[in-house]
Amino acid sequence: MTKRELIEPTPGDKRYVRRDEKGRFKEVDDVGRSLSQDRKRHAKNDAGPGQGDRGDRKH
């Protein structure tokens, strides 16, 4: 599983992306939507560094 990285293709448009083995985008999520969905749901699994969208993060 690859880490997600934060990119900003245009000023003010931030996105989380995951890349496949060849470096192409595999998954793209808008930061605002991603963070709002994180607040709405309670995940059951711990997520490691760079995997914040895959479960709860330890605080």
Secondary structure, 3 states (H helix, E strand, C coil): CCCCEEEEEECCEEEEEEECCCCCEEEEEEHHHHHHHHHHCCCCCECCCCCHHHCECCC
